[in-house]
Structure formats: C-alpha cells, structure tokens
Amino acid sequence: MSGEPAARNTPMSTEPARRKTAYVTLVTNADFARGAAALIRSLALTGTQADILVMHTGGVDDKALRPLADRGAGLVPVAMLPTSIAFNERHARNQIHARNPFGRGRKPLFHTPLDNFCKLRLWELETYERIVFLDADTIVLRNIDRLFDYPEFSAVPNVHESLSDFHRLNSGVFVARPSRATFATMLDRLDAPDAYWPRTDQTFLQSFFPDWHGLPVTMNMLQYVWFNLPGLWDWNSIGVLHFQYEKPWELDHPRAGALAPLIALWQAFAGEGPVPDIAGLPGPATS
C-alpha cells in the first residue's frame, strides 16, 4: 500500500454519480475535515472503484474542504435536518452529555451531537444503489468493496470493552440503500413528540432498523479494543480502524500514550508519504 494513485479531478461541488456505489462520510467542522482527508487517502490506496463522497454542512469552509477535493472526493453540501426547536434543545451537547455522560472515554470539544443526524441525508442520494457510510474518524486498511453486497441495514456491533456489547450497533460504518421515501419516514419518526436519542444517530438507527444485519467486528475495529480486548486484534483481518472517543489529531489527549501505535498509523495516512505494511505491524500487548 505504498503507491499513491492519481488523484481524481473533482470540483468543489456536487458531482453526478459515475458508479452505482459510493463511500460517504460526513464533515461538520474543520476538525472532522482533517480526519476525512486521511480517510479519503486510505480508501484511494485500497484501489476501490466506488465513488468517494463527503457530505458537508455549513460549519466547514472552503479552506478545510479543498484538501478533500484535492484527494479525489466529491463534495456534497447538506443542510441540517428540519427538526423542531424542542428536539434541537434536547439533543444539544450540554443536554446529551449531562443526561448520558461518556464514562468510558472522552469526546472532544468539537463534537456536536446534533450534527450527527445529518448522516441521514445519505438516504437522499438516490443516484446510488448502495452506500457504505464511514465516520470521518476512520481509516480503511484494505479493500472493503465487498460490503456493498450486504443488505440494508448492515452495521458492526459496538464492541470495544466486552463481548456483551454485541447487542448494540456502532454507526461509524454501515451499509445503506438510498431512498427518499425511507428518508421521509425517518424524519417523521426522528422528531416524534418527546423523542430523545441518547447516542444520537446511533440510537435512532438501531431503533429504525431493529433487525439490523451484523458485519464482522473487523469492519469497524474500535480503537479501544487495542487495550481492552487485545486478543481480538489481528492486523491481517482489520478492514476499518475507527478512532472512537479521542481523535488521533488531538494533541496530548488522555489516551495518547496507550494508543500511540494507532495514532502513528493515522498520521501516516494523513500525510503525503508512504504508509507502513499493515501486515507487518506489531500487535498490542496481551499480558
């Protein structure tokens, strides 16, 4: 994975679909734009033939978006969802974090829970038959195009502390089939009277798709597995690495020491130089 493919000549605007499948991420501020730049390069290095799209809100300026276009992504501007004032107040950062604190890790200050619901906009992209959504704090370590063959709605269990988490999905990676009809139904259910989604889009999607199909945990390997469940870590099988909670571009975050090898890998993808041979990387300590 050391060779760099030629960049696509993509303008800074919505681009018509060239293929029937696409990888989509969401960028809502300059911090997540940094993450998306690494994700885009990691996808390109896998040799995928799918389109790569970045949905972006008004919280991202052209300066932050330009590197994403330069790396070959199509840019899709999206508006915030037309949710009620009461809904927005219930899902404001101070409300979400006060009512359901993140006790297992620390969310960065630039994390804005209400923005997460903009993921649902991907169901409007009907020019595509299948979409694989990837959070902007992920990188792809090998070709994962086979995910397009999975049904809607497919996601990975939220395993990062114990195997008991298998009953919950993680919305950092999922397979969707765009449909404006589905999107309209989602909006009706999302903002029902007194509706509250404690983990925002993740809780909502699990409720909307109660019979979700489970993907292998290797398709959304959460970084805390590195020190919580090291026996599950196998570089040869990991397709997607997800930096949940603290982000690899944050300076001196509380877990930086424990996650140093993973941060170094993300930095390689974020830069312009060679990336390491994934299969040759050392694993976590197991004792």
C-alpha positions in Angstrom: 0.0 0.0 0.0 2.9 2.4 -0.5 1.9 3.5 -4.0 -0.2 6.7 -4.4 -3.0 6.5 -7.1 -3.6 9.5 -9.3 -6.0 12.0 -7.7 -9.4 12.4 -9.3 -10.1 15.8 -10.9 -13.1 16.6 -8.7 -14.6 20.1 -8.5 -15.7 21.6 -5.2 -19.4 20.9 -5.8 -21.8 18.1 -6.0 -20.8 15.6 -8.7 -23.1 13.3 -10.6 -22.7 9.6 -9.8 -20.2 7.9 -12.0 -20.8 4.5 -10.4 -23.7 2.7 -8.6 -21.8 2.5 -5.3 -20.2 5.1 -3.1 -18.3 5.5 0.2 -19.8 8.5 2.0 -18.5 10.4 5.1 -19.8 13.5 6.9 -17.8 16.6 7.8 -19.3 19.2 10.1 -16.3 21.3 11.1 -12.6 21.8 10.3 -11.5 19.1 12.8 -13.5 16.3 11.1 -12.2 17.6 7.8 -8.7 16.7 9.0 -10.0 13.2 9.7 -11.8 12.9 6.4 -8.6 13.7 4.5 -6.9 10.7 6.0 -9.9 8.5 5.3 -10.1 9.6 1.7 -6.5 8.8 1.1 -6.8 5.4 2.8 -9.8 4.5 0.6 -8.0 5.5 -2.6 -5.0 3.4 -1.6 -7.2 0.3 -1.5 -7.9 0.6 -5.2 -11.7 0.9 -4.7 -13.7 1.5 -7.8 -16.6 3.1 -5.9 -17.1 6.9 -5.7 -15.9 8.7 -2.6 -18.2 11.5 -1.3 -18.0 14.0 1.5 -21.3 15.4 2.8 -20.5 18.7 4.5 -22.5 21.2 6.4 -22.2 25.0 6.7 -19.8 24.5 9.5 -17.0 23.8 7.1 -15.3 26.5 5.0 -13.7 26.2 1.6 -10.2 26.2 3.1 -11.0 23.0 5.0 -12.8 21.4 2.1 -10.1 22.0 -0.6 -7.8 19.2 0.6 -10.7 16.7 0.4 -11.4 17.6 -3.2 -7.7 17.5 -4.0 -7.6 13.9 -2.7 -10.3 12.9 -5.0 -13.6 13.2 -3.1 -16.8 14.6 -4.5 -18.2 17.3 -2.2 -21.9 17.3 -1.4 -23.3 20.2 0.6 -26.1 19.2 3.0 -28.4 21.2 5.3 -29.1 20.4 8.9 -32.3 18.4 9.3 -35.5 20.3 9.7 -36.0 19.2 13.3 -38.1 21.1 15.9 -36.7 23.6 18.4 -37.6 21.3 21.2 -35.8 18.4 19.5 -32.7 20.5 19.0 -32.7 21.6 22.6 -32.9 18.0 23.8 -30.0 17.0 21.7 -27.7 19.9 22.3 -24.2 19.0 23.5 -24.8 20.1 27.1 -28.0 18.1 27.4 -26.7 14.9 25.7 -23.5 14.8 27.8 -25.3 15.7 31.0 -28.1 13.1 30.7 -25.9 10.4 29.2 -22.2 11.1 30.0 -19.5 9.2 28.2 -18.0 7.3 31.1 -15.7 5.1 29.0 -13.9 7.8 27.0 -13.7 11.5 26.4 -15.5 13.2 23.5 -13.5 16.2 22.1 -14.9 19.7 22.5 -15.6 19.9 18.7 -18.0 17.0 19.0 -21.5 18.5 18.4 -24.1 15.7 18.9 -26.9 17.4 16.9 -24.7 17.4 13.7 -24.6 13.6 13.8 -28.2 13.4 12.5 -27.0 14.8 9.2 -25.8 11.3 8.3 -29.4 10.5 7.5 -29.1 12.8 4.4 -27.3 10.0 2.6 -30.7 8.3 2.1 -31.4 11.2 -0.3 -28.5 10.2 -2.7 -30.7 8.0 -4.9 -28.3 8.1 -7.8 -26.5 5.3 -5.9 -27.8 1.8 -5.4 -25.6 1.1 -2.3 -23.7 3.3 0.0 -21.2 2.4 2.7 -21.0 5.1 5.3 -17.8 5.7 7.2 -17.3 8.2 10.0 -14.6 10.8 9.4 -12.5 9.4 12.2 -11.9 6.1 10.5 -9.3 4.8 8.1 -9.6 1.9 5.7 -6.7 -0.6 5.8 -7.6 -2.9 2.9 -10.2 -3.1 0.2 -13.7 -3.5 1.7 -15.8 -3.2 -1.5 -17.5 -6.5 -0.6 -19.5 -4.5 1.9 -21.6 -3.2 -0.9 -23.0 -6.7 -1.3 -24.5 -6.7 2.2 -28.2 -5.8 2.7 -29.6 -2.7 4.3 -29.2 -2.2 7.2 -25.8 -3.7 8.0 -23.5 -2.5 10.8 -20.9 -3.7 13.2 -21.6 -4.4 16.8 -20.3 -1.7 19.2 -17.6 -3.9 20.7 -14.8 -2.0 22.5 -14.9 -3.1 26.1 -16.5 -6.5 26.3 -18.4 -9.0 24.1 -21.6 -8.1 25.9 -21.8 -5.1 23.6 -22.7 -7.3 20.6 -26.4 -6.4 21.0 -25.7 -2.7 20.1 -24.6 -1.4 16.7 -22.0 1.2 16.1 -23.0 3.7 13.4 -19.4 4.6 12.4 -19.6 2.0 9.5 -22.9 0.9 7.9 -24.4 -0.2 4.6 -27.5 1.7 3.3 -29.7 1.8 0.2 -30.6 5.4 -0.6 -34.3 6.1 -0.8 -36.1 9.4 -0.4 -39.1 7.5 0.9 -37.0 5.9 3.6 -35.6 9.4 4.5 -39.1 10.9 4.8 -40.2 8.0 7.1 -37.0 8.6 9.2 -37.8 12.3 9.6 -41.3 11.5 10.8 -40.0 9.0 13.4 -36.9 11.0 14.4 -38.8 14.1 15.6 -41.8 12.5 17.1 -43.2 14.2 20.2 -40.7 14.0 23.1 -38.3 11.8 21.1 -34.9 11.5 22.6 -31.9 9.6 21.1 -29.2 9.4 23.8 -26.5 8.4 21.4 -28.0 10.5 18.5 -27.9 8.8 15.1 -26.6 5.5 16.6 -29.6 5.0 18.9 -32.0 6.2 16.2 -30.7 3.8 13.5 -30.8 0.8 15.9 -34.5 1.7 16.6 -35.3 2.3 13.0 -33.7 -0.9 11.8 -34.3 -3.3 14.8 -33.4 -6.4 12.7 -30.1 -4.9 11.5 -27.6 -7.3 10.0 -24.3 -7.7 11.8 -21.0 -7.1 10.0 -17.7 -8.6 11.3 -16.1 -6.5 14.0 -13.1 -6.2 11.8 -15.1 -3.9 9.5 -15.3 -1.3 12.3 -12.5 -2.1 14.7 -12.8 0.4 17.6 -9.5 1.7 18.8 -10.2 0.8 22.5 -10.1 -2.9 21.5 -6.3 -2.3 21.3 -6.1 -2.2 25.1 -9.4 -3.6 26.3 -9.7 -6.7 24.2 -6.2 -7.2 22.7 -6.9 -10.9 21.9 -9.4 -9.7 19.2 -6.8 -7.5 17.4 -5.4 -9.0 14.1 -3.9 -6.6 11.6 -4.3 -9.2 8.9 -8.1 -9.1 9.1 -8.9 -5.4 10.1 -10.7 -3.6 7.3 -11.6 -0.4 9.1 -10.0 1.2 12.1 -12.2 3.6 14.0 -10.9 6.2 16.4 -13.9 6.5 18.7 -13.8 9.0 21.5 -10.4 10.7 21.4 -9.2 11.6 17.9 -5.7 10.9 16.6 -5.2 14.6 15.5 -5.8 15.9 19.0 -2.6 16.9 20.9 -1.8 15.0 24.1 -5.2 13.5 24.7 -5.6 11.3 27.7 -5.2 8.0 25.8 -2.4 9.1 23.5 0.3 7.0 25.2 -1.8 3.8 25.2 -2.8 4.4 21.5 0.5 5.7 20.2 0.9 3.0 17.5 -2.6 3.6 16.1 -2.0 7.4 16.2 1.2 6.9 14.3 -0.6 4.9 11.6 -3.3 7.5 11.2 -0.6 10.2 10.8 0.9 8.2 8.0 -2.3 8.2 6.1 -3.0 11.8 6.9 0.3 12.8 5.4 1.7 12.5 1.8 4.4 10.0 2.4 4.5 6.2 2.4 2.2 4.2 4.7 3.5 1.1 6.5 2.8 -2.5 5.6 -0.2 -3.2 7.7 0.5 -7.0 7.9 3.9 -6.2 9.4 2.7 -4.0 12.3 3.2 -5.3 15.8 0.1 -6.2 17.8 -1.0 -5.0 21.2 0.4 -6.3 24.4 -1.7 -9.2 25.7 -0.4 -9.5 29.2 
